[in-house]
Amino acid sequence: MEVLSNLNNFFKNLFSKNSDFGGSDGEQNGSPRRNSYKRVSTLITVVSVILIALIVAFNSSYQVKEQEQVIILTFGKPTGIASSGLHFKVPFMQEIRKVDTTIKGLTIGYKQDSGESIESESLMITGDYNFINVDFFIEYKVADPIKALYASQSPISILKNICQSSIRTVIGSSNVDDVLTTGKAEIQAKTKELVLEKLSVHDIGIQIINITIQDAEPPTSEVMEAFKQVETAKQSKETAINNANKYRNEKLPAARAEIDKIIQDAEATKARRENEAIGQVARFNKMYEEYIKYPEITKKRMFFEAMEEIMPGLEVIIDNGDGSTQKILPLKSFTENNKAGGNE
């Protein structure tokens, strides 16, 4: 509006100067000069209207990118939020403030640009009273633009303080072995849960996406070397256990097969012995039945059958009377020889 006013004053001054230089002519030809002034005034008015319309049109629309959100201010007070796309506002009454909603990173324990360690942030004490340097990387984004801009003076500083407090709380309740080796995932999860709980209380419009342990190491090289040796020993232990399990898995099937074979052989021997015993019992019962019927005959029969089994392996020793002995085997051959000699 000030530009238009200055432009209008310029044309008026120009016209008045032309009138002063030609005063007598103006008196004689007053009507054409008045017409020229009217035409200039009309031109100025048209130009002013066009400029005002362009300014109003330019200030009444705005474009929001996909990764942005816009806070609409009406007379300086937040009254709404606009997402991506083309939007309109009331010029000279409403203003906009764009907020980046992309995921951003925050480092704790080191500088993000140079990677230089910040010991005042990274040095912590564990639950078993060991010192350790731990670096964290925090991913966050703006969830509520109005609260992120107006709920606090420095929401990022508040977020960093909350993260540092939560990290020290979790590290202070963890063992140093867990921080250095196998407990990192659990520590990250506990830290994120604690940060989310504190952010819900402060409500600064910031949302945590992820918390990651970038690095964890003892503060001195001697302690670091000792922990490396401990880790190597743990790995050797795991290797020995795996080898033992492998050996067991290889030998166990063969041992089980051998056990099954022994059991099967024992079962077969058991069945054979049982069958033999049952057969002998049945044979004895038959013999007893015959003995009851004909005891004398059965006794003799049993005697002869026993002799028939014993005699083939019997050794006959004859005393010659002079202290010498003579062994004759088998008895059958001896009897056959006697018969042969008698025949001769």
C-alpha positions in Angstrom: 0.0 0.0 0.0 2.9 2.4 0.7 4.3 1.7 -2.8 1.0 2.6 -4.4 0.8 5.8 -2.4 4.3 6.9 -3.4 3.4 6.1 -7.0 0.3 8.3 -6.9 2.1 11.2 -5.3 4.8 11.0 -8.0 2.2 11.4 -10.8 0.5 14.3 -9.0 3.8 16.2 -8.6 4.7 15.6 -12.2 1.3 17.0 -13.3 1.6 20.1 -11.1 5.0 20.9 -12.4 3.8 20.8 -16.0 1.0 23.2 -15.0 3.5 25.7 -13.4 5.7 25.9 -16.5 2.8 26.7 -18.8 0.5 28.9 -16.7 -0.8 31.2 -19.5 -1.4 28.4 -21.8 -3.3 26.7 -19.0 -5.6 29.6 -18.7 -6.3 29.6 -22.4 -6.5 25.8 -22.8 -7.8 24.8 -19.3 -10.1 22.1 -20.6 -7.6 19.8 -22.3 -5.3 20.0 -19.3 -8.0 19.0 -17.0 -8.8 16.1 -19.3 -5.2 15.0 -19.2 -5.2 15.1 -15.4 -8.3 12.9 -15.3 -6.8 10.4 -17.6 -3.6 10.1 -15.5 -5.7 9.8 -12.3 -7.7 7.0 -13.9 -4.6 5.2 -15.0 -3.1 5.5 -11.5 -6.3 4.1 -10.0 -6.4 1.2 -12.4 -2.7 0.3 -11.8 -3.3 0.6 -8.1 -6.3 -1.7 -8.2 -4.3 -4.3 -10.3 -1.3 -4.2 -7.9 -3.6 -4.5 -4.9 -5.3 -7.5 -6.5 -2.0 -9.2 -7.3 -0.8 -8.6 -3.8 -4.0 -10.0 -2.3 -3.9 -13.0 -4.6 -0.2 -13.7 -3.8 -0.9 -13.5 -0.1 -4.0 -15.6 -0.1 -2.6 -18.9 -1.3 0.3 -21.1 -0.2 1.8 -24.5 -1.1 2.7 -27.2 1.5 5.2 -29.9 0.6 4.6 -33.6 1.4 7.0 -33.7 4.3 5.8 -30.5 5.8 2.9 -29.2 7.9 1.8 -25.6 8.2 0.5 -23.8 11.3 -2.1 -21.2 10.5 -1.9 -18.0 12.7 -4.9 -15.7 12.9 -3.9 -12.4 14.3 -0.8 -14.2 15.7 -2.7 -17.0 17.4 -2.5 -20.6 16.2 -5.9 -21.6 14.9 -5.3 -24.7 12.6 -2.9 -27.0 10.9 -2.7 -27.6 7.1 -1.2 -30.7 5.5 0.4 -31.1 2.0 -1.2 -29.5 -1.0 -2.5 -26.0 -2.1 -4.3 -24.0 0.5 -5.8 -20.5 0.9 -5.8 -18.0 3.8 -7.2 -14.5 4.5 -4.4 -12.0 3.6 -3.1 -9.6 6.2 -5.2 -11.4 8.8 -3.7 -14.9 8.7 0.0 -16.0 8.6 1.6 -19.4 8.2 4.6 -21.1 9.7 6.0 -24.2 8.0 7.3 -27.1 10.1 9.5 -29.9 8.8 8.0 -33.4 9.8 10.7 -35.6 8.3 12.6 -38.1 10.6 15.6 -36.4 12.1 18.6 -37.7 14.2 20.0 -36.7 17.6 23.3 -38.1 18.9 24.3 -38.7 22.5 27.9 -39.3 23.3 29.5 -38.1 20.1 29.2 -35.3 17.5 27.2 -36.3 14.5 29.3 -34.4 11.9 32.8 -35.3 13.0 32.2 -38.5 15.1 34.2 -37.0 17.9 33.4 -38.5 21.3 31.8 -36.4 24.0 32.8 -38.1 27.3 30.5 -36.0 29.5 27.6 -37.6 27.7 29.0 -41.1 26.9 30.7 -42.0 30.2 28.2 -43.9 32.5 28.3 -46.4 35.4 26.6 -49.8 35.2 24.6 -51.7 37.8 27.7 -53.7 38.8 29.8 -50.5 39.3 31.8 -50.5 36.1 32.5 -47.5 34.0 31.6 -47.6 30.3 31.4 -45.3 27.3 28.0 -45.7 25.4 27.0 -43.8 22.3 23.3 -43.5 21.3 21.5 -42.3 18.2 17.9 -41.1 18.6 15.5 -40.9 15.6 12.5 -38.5 16.1 10.0 -36.4 14.2 7.5 -33.6 14.9 4.1 -35.2 15.7 2.3 -32.0 16.8 3.6 -28.8 15.1 1.7 -26.4 17.4 3.0 -28.0 20.6 6.5 -28.4 19.1 6.6 -24.6 18.4 4.7 -23.1 21.3 4.5 -25.7 24.2 8.2 -25.2 25.0 11.0 -22.8 24.2 13.5 -25.6 23.1 11.8 -29.0 22.5 15.0 -30.6 21.1 16.9 -29.7 24.3 14.1 -31.2 26.4 14.1 -34.3 24.3 17.9 -34.7 24.6 17.7 -34.3 28.4 14.9 -36.8 28.7 16.9 -39.3 26.5 20.1 -38.8 28.6 18.2 -39.3 31.8 16.5 -42.5 30.6 19.7 -43.9 29.2 21.6 -43.5 32.4 18.7 -45.0 34.4 18.6 -48.1 32.2 22.5 -48.5 32.0 22.6 -48.0 35.8 20.4 -51.1 36.3 22.3 -53.3 33.7 25.4 -55.4 34.0 28.5 -54.3 32.0 28.5 -57.7 30.2 24.9 -57.0 28.9 25.8 -53.5 27.7 28.9 -54.7 25.8 27.6 -58.0 24.4 24.2 -59.7 24.4 21.9 -57.2 26.3 21.9 -54.3 23.8 18.5 -55.0 22.3 16.9 -55.2 25.7 18.6 -52.0 26.8 17.4 -50.2 23.7 13.8 -51.4 24.2 13.7 -50.4 27.9 15.2 -46.9 27.1 12.6 -46.3 24.4 9.8 -47.3 26.7 11.1 -45.0 29.4 11.5 -42.0 27.0 8.0 -42.5 25.6 6.6 -42.5 29.1 8.4 -39.2 30.0 7.4 -37.6 26.7 3.8 -38.3 27.3 4.1 -36.3 30.6 5.9 -33.3 29.1 3.8 -33.3 25.8 6.2 -31.3 23.7 4.9 -32.5 20.3 7.9 -34.7 19.5 7.6 -38.4 18.7 10.4 -41.0 19.2 10.9 -43.4 16.2 13.9 -45.4 17.4 16.8 -45.5 19.9 20.0 -47.4 18.9 23.2 -48.1 20.7 25.9 -47.0 18.2 28.9 -48.2 20.3 29.7 -49.4 23.8 33.2 -49.9 25.1 35.2 -49.6 28.4 36.9 -46.3 29.1 40.5 -47.6 29.0 42.4 -49.9 26.6 43.4 -52.4 29.4 39.7 -52.9 30.4 38.7 -53.1 26.8 41.3 -55.8 26.1 40.1 -57.7 29.2 36.5 -57.6 27.9 37.6 -58.7 24.5 39.3 -61.7 26.1 36.1 -62.5 28.1 34.1 -62.3 24.8 36.6 -64.6 23.1 36.3 -67.1 26.0 32.5 -67.0 25.7 32.7 -67.7 22.0 35.1 -70.6 22.7 32.7 -71.9 25.2 29.9 -71.7 22.7 32.1 -73.5 20.1 32.9 -76.3 22.6 29.2 -76.7 23.4 28.3 -76.8 19.8 31.1 -79.4 19.1 29.9 -81.5 22.0 26.3 -81.4 20.8 27.5 -82.4 17.3 29.5 -85.3 18.7 26.5 -86.4 20.8 24.1 -86.2 17.8 26.5 -88.3 15.8 27.1 -91.0 18.4 23.7 -91.1 20.0 21.9 -92.8 17.0 24.6 -95.5 16.8 24.3 -96.1 20.6 20.6 -96.3 20.4 20.8 -98.8 17.5 23.2 -100.9 19.6 20.9 -100.8 22.5 18.0 -101.9 20.3 20.1 -104.8 19.0 21.1 -105.9 22.5 17.4 -105.7 23.6 16.3 -107.6 20.6 18.9 -110.4 21.2 18.0 -110.6 24.8 14.3 -110.9 23.9 15.2 -113.6 21.4 17.3 -115.5 24.0 14.5 -115.1 26.5 11.9 -116.5 24.1 14.2 -119.4 23.2 14.9 -120.3 26.8 11.2 -120.1 27.7 10.3 -122.3 24.7 13.0 -124.8 25.8 11.8 -124.8 29.3 8.2 -125.3 28.2 9.4 -128.2 26.0 11.3 -129.8 28.9 8.4 -129.4 31.2 6.1 -131.0 28.6 8.6 -133.9 28.1 8.9 -134.4 31.9 5.2 -134.4 32.2 4.9 -137.1 29.5 7.6 -139.2 31.2 5.9 -138.8 34.5 2.6 -140.0 33.0 4.4 -143.1 31.7 6.2 -143.6 35.0 2.9 -143.6 36.8 1.6 -146.3 34.5 4.7 -148.5 34.4 7.2 -147.5 37.0 9.8 -150.3 36.6 9.8 -150.3 32.9 10.1 -146.5 32.8 13.0 -146.6 35.3 15.0 -149.0 33.2 14.2 -147.1 30.0 15.4 -143.9 31.6 18.5 -145.6 32.9 19.4 -147.0 29.5 18.7 -143.6 27.8 21.0 -142.0 30.3 23.7 -144.5 29.8 23.3 -144.1 26.0 24.1 -140.4 26.4 27.0 -140.9 28.9 28.9 -144.0 27.6 30.2 -142.5 24.3 32.2 -140.0 26.3 33.2 -142.4 29.2 36.8 -143.1 30.0 37.7 -146.6 31.1 40.8 -147.0 33.3 42.0 -150.6 34.2 44.3 -151.3 37.0 46.9 -153.9 36.0 47.7 -154.9 39.6 51.3 -153.8 39.6 50.6 -150.2 40.2 50.3 -149.3 36.5 47.1 -148.4 34.8 45.8 -148.5 31.4 43.3 -146.1 29.8 41.1 -147.5 27.1 39.0 -145.1 25.0 36.2 -145.4 24.0 34.5 -148.2 25.8 32.8 -149.3 22.6 36.1 -149.9 20.9 37.4 -151.9 23.9 34.4 -154.2 23.9 34.6 -154.7 20.1 38.4 -155.5 20.5 37.6 -158.1 23.2 35.0 -159.7 21.1 37.4 -159.8 18.1 40.1 -161.4 20.3 37.6 -164.0 21.7 36.7 -165.0 18.2 40.3 -165.5 17.3 
